[in-house]
Amino acid sequence: MFPRVVREPARVPRRLQQALQGLLGGRLPWPAYVFGPAGVGKTCAALLVHDTVPEAFWADAELLAEHAYEQASWPWRFASRANLVIVDEVGCRSRSSEREYLGVKRMADQCHRLGVPVLWVSNLTPEQLRQHFDDRVFSRLCCGTVIPVEGEDQRFSGFPIKSQVPPPEPSR
């Protein structure tokens, strides 16, 4: 269920650490929308937050899409009892499907109605999020604290590519 990500605070950019501390300390408003390129530490940071908040619930947008039409299924029940909901991989599909749209919107509405804070994690900028979904989802996800994250892809930092398939030989 959880992504295989090394949970090291050193992999989280300082600005993101400070923003998350502000959210958890009540100094910044919820929901939070964290965005940036792949590999900059967004998911690592979200997992560290998950590990520190009792009764936190983790899901990715794909899981919400899978259960979008099942109102009594376990993701919605778990999220309704959580102290914090974290949704990763928002907008990771090249096009938004009806199920993905409904799952993300439904989670945003449920958490708002119940007063459960949400940490949304995505590679999409807020404007790309608006284009991927629509103004309704955009306003629900970005109405609190928007946190841009920048940096290099840490998955490759200090590590050479482990293996590489040689290119095919030209046909004769």
Secondary structure as GFF3:
##gff-version 3
##sequence-region A 1 172
A	DSSP	three_ten_helix	9	11	.	.	.	ID=ss1
A	DSSP	alpha_helix	14	24	.	.	.	ID=ss2
A	DSSP	beta_strand	32	35	.	.	.	ID=ss3
A	DSSP	alpha_helix	42	52	.	.	.	ID=ss4
A	DSSP	beta_strand	56	60	.	.	.	ID=ss5
A	DSSP	alpha_helix	61	66	.	.	.	ID=ss6
A	DSSP	alpha_helix	74	80	.	.	.	ID=ss7
A	DSSP	beta_strand	84	90	.	.	.	ID=ss8
A	DSSP	alpha_helix	98	114	.	.	.	ID=ss9
A	DSSP	beta_strand	118	122	.	.	.	ID=ss10
A	DSSP	alpha_helix	126	132	.	.	.	ID=ss11
A	DSSP	alpha_helix	135	141	.	.	.	ID=ss12
A	DSSP	beta_strand	145	148	.	.	.	ID=ss13
###
